[in-house]
Amino acid sequence: MSFAQEQAAILADVGRVRPYAAVERGHELSEIPVNLEHPLNSEIERAKKYSNSLNEIRLRLAVLESICQGTLTTGSENFDYELAAVNLRKILENIAFGSLTANSTAYEAAYSGIEKIWRAKKLLDKLEQMHVNFYPQPLESPKITDGVPRKIHFELLTSGFLTHVEFVELYDLCSQVIHSRNPFKPDSTINFRLPVIEWTDKIRSLLRFHLFRLSGLPQLWLGELEGPDGLSHVQIASPT
């Protein structure tokens, strides 16, 4: 079986309920049978919302990459940068609010007034008050060990991903671009500090494989930004 086939077998789309779930031991997962009538499985429907959010991020990253490659353009460099800023900002909001998708009350409370929040630190402070574990934990690609049960080992990714600090920086940069620029200011150039493609790479590294917790639910979840089928997936990874 190829590695891609292994991934397809391990990371199941929550839309297709499988009789296995992953159980975390440190950062090691092993397959165990699951009682499909257990209350845990009723929460899969709520996890679909997170999967939908991941899929939106995946599609927006593809738009950004097309802009960077020059295959998608408005015909104006400034307008292209503004289009990139809007998509980056939407991606960051999906990352920030993703862990609240299973809790409608928390989501509505956090989302209330977001149109007035242009500084990321204020937004993240608000989210951390509601759900301290809202930010994804990036993982390296899994190492799979044969056996019964089969072990799937993940190490935490230590570099190359969008950090909490960089999230704040990028969010604020995007907000500056989205705001109407003052035509009387001498320096009104658009500056993302890094090339947009480097920001997209950092976001991909953050979400390629990651652990996250949904607000209001005790389980640990494993997310995959883009599986072998080209779609995003989530899977339960209950802590032991």
C-alpha positions in Angstrom: 0.0 0.0 0.0 1.4 3.4 -1.0 1.9 6.2 1.6 -1.0 8.1 0.0 -3.3 5.1 0.4 -2.1 4.7 4.0 -3.1 8.4 4.6 -6.5 7.8 3.0 -7.1 4.8 5.3 -6.0 6.7 8.4 -7.5 10.2 8.0 -11.2 9.6 7.4 -13.5 12.3 6.3 -15.9 13.0 9.2 -18.7 12.8 6.6 -18.0 9.1 6.3 -18.2 7.6 9.8 -15.7 4.7 10.2 -15.7 2.1 13.0 -12.3 3.2 14.2 -11.0 6.3 15.9 -7.5 7.4 16.8 -6.4 7.4 20.5 -3.5 9.7 21.4 -0.7 8.3 23.5 1.6 11.3 23.8 1.8 12.0 20.1 1.3 8.3 19.1 -2.0 7.1 17.7 -3.3 3.6 17.6 -6.5 2.2 16.0 -9.2 0.8 18.4 -12.7 -0.4 17.8 -15.4 2.2 18.5 -19.0 1.6 19.6 -20.9 3.5 16.9 -23.8 4.1 19.4 -21.5 5.8 21.9 -22.4 9.5 22.5 -19.0 10.5 21.3 -20.0 9.7 17.7 -23.0 12.1 17.8 -20.4 14.9 18.0 -18.9 14.0 14.6 -21.7 16.1 13.1 -20.4 19.1 15.0 -16.9 18.4 13.9 -18.0 18.6 10.3 -18.2 22.3 10.7 -14.5 22.4 11.5 -13.8 20.3 8.5 -15.9 22.7 6.3 -13.8 25.6 7.7 -10.6 23.7 6.8 -11.9 23.2 3.3 -12.6 26.9 2.9 -9.0 27.6 4.0 -7.7 25.1 1.5 -9.7 26.8 -1.3 -8.6 30.3 -0.3 -4.9 29.1 -0.2 -5.3 27.9 -3.8 -6.7 31.3 -4.8 -3.7 33.0 -3.2 -1.2 30.7 -4.9 -2.9 31.4 -8.2 -2.4 35.1 -7.6 1.2 34.6 -6.8 1.8 32.5 -9.9 0.1 35.2 -12.0 -2.6 32.8 -13.3 -5.3 34.9 -11.5 -5.2 38.7 -11.7 -7.5 41.7 -11.6 -5.2 43.5 -14.0 -4.0 45.8 -11.3 -1.1 44.9 -9.0 -2.6 47.0 -6.2 -5.9 45.3 -6.6 -4.2 41.9 -6.6 -2.5 42.7 -3.3 -5.9 43.8 -1.9 -7.5 40.5 -3.1 -4.7 38.6 -1.4 -5.2 40.6 1.8 -8.9 39.8 1.9 -8.3 36.1 1.4 -5.5 36.0 4.0 -7.7 37.8 6.5 -10.5 35.3 5.9 -8.1 32.4 6.4 -6.9 33.9 9.7 -10.4 34.4 10.9 -11.2 30.7 10.0 -8.1 29.6 12.0 -9.1 31.8 14.9 -12.8 30.8 15.0 -12.4 27.2 13.9 -12.2 25.7 17.3 -15.5 27.4 18.3 -17.5 25.9 15.5 -18.8 23.1 17.7 -20.2 25.6 20.3 -22.8 27.9 18.7 -23.1 30.0 21.8 -19.4 30.6 22.1 -19.0 31.2 18.4 -21.8 33.8 18.3 -20.3 35.6 21.4 -16.8 35.6 19.9 -17.9 36.7 16.4 -20.1 39.5 17.8 -18.5 42.8 17.0 -15.6 41.3 14.9 -16.3 43.9 12.1 -15.0 46.5 14.7 -11.8 44.5 15.6 -9.0 45.4 13.3 -6.1 44.5 15.6 -5.3 40.8 16.0 -4.1 40.9 19.6 -7.5 42.2 20.7 -9.2 39.5 18.8 -6.9 36.7 20.1 -7.3 38.0 23.7 -11.1 37.8 23.3 -10.8 34.2 21.9 -8.4 33.0 24.6 -10.8 34.2 27.3 -13.4 31.8 25.8 -11.2 28.9 24.7 -7.5 28.9 25.7 -6.7 26.1 23.3 -8.1 27.7 20.2 -4.8 27.8 18.2 -3.8 24.6 16.2 -0.8 22.6 17.2 1.1 21.8 14.0 2.5 18.2 13.5 5.1 16.7 11.2 3.9 14.1 8.7 3.1 10.8 10.5 5.3 7.8 10.8 3.3 4.6 10.5 4.4 1.4 12.3 2.9 -2.0 11.3 1.4 -4.2 14.0 -1.8 -4.8 15.9 -2.9 -2.2 16.7 -1.0 -0.2 14.0 0.8 2.8 15.5 0.7 6.2 13.9 3.4 8.5 15.4 3.4 12.3 15.2 6.0 14.7 16.3 5.2 18.3 17.0 6.4 20.6 14.2 9.0 23.1 15.6 9.5 25.6 12.8 8.3 26.8 9.5 4.7 27.3 10.4 2.6 30.4 11.1 3.3 31.1 14.8 0.9 32.9 17.2 3.1 36.1 16.9 3.1 35.9 13.1 -0.6 35.5 13.1 -0.9 38.8 14.9 1.5 40.5 12.5 -0.2 39.1 9.3 -3.7 39.9 10.5 -2.7 43.5 11.2 -0.9 43.9 7.9 -4.0 42.6 6.1 -6.2 45.0 8.0 -4.0 47.9 6.9 -4.3 46.8 3.2 -8.1 46.3 3.4 -8.6 49.8 4.9 -8.9 52.6 2.4 -5.5 54.3 2.1 -5.1 58.0 2.7 -4.2 59.5 -0.7 -2.5 62.4 1.1 0.0 60.3 2.9 3.3 60.2 1.1 4.0 56.5 1.7 0.9 54.5 0.8 2.6 51.4 -0.6 1.4 47.9 0.3 3.9 46.0 2.3 3.3 42.4 3.6 7.0 42.2 4.8 7.2 38.7 3.4 6.2 37.6 -0.1 2.5 36.4 0.0 3.6 32.9 -1.1 5.8 32.6 2.0 2.8 33.5 4.2 0.7 30.8 2.4 3.5 28.3 2.9 3.6 29.1 6.7 -0.2 28.6 6.9 0.0 25.3 5.0 2.7 24.1 7.5 0.5 25.1 10.4 -2.5 23.1 9.2 -1.1 20.3 7.1 -1.4 18.0 10.1 -2.5 19.5 13.4 -4.1 18.8 16.7 -7.0 21.0 18.0 -9.7 21.0 20.6 -13.2 22.1 19.9 -14.8 24.4 22.5 -17.3 22.6 24.7 -16.0 19.1 23.7 -13.4 17.1 25.7 -11.9 15.2 22.8 -8.6 16.0 21.0 -9.0 16.1 17.3 -6.5 15.5 14.4 -6.9 17.8 11.4 -5.5 17.4 7.9 -5.6 20.4 5.5 -5.5 18.4 2.3 -5.7 14.6 2.1 -4.8 12.3 -0.9 -8.3 13.0 -2.3 -7.7 16.8 -2.2 -10.1 17.4 0.6 -9.7 18.4 4.2 -10.3 15.8 7.0 -10.7 15.6 10.7 -10.5 12.5 13.0 -11.1 12.0 16.7 -8.0 11.6 18.8 -9.1 11.1 22.4 -6.4 11.8 25.0 -5.6 8.8 27.3 
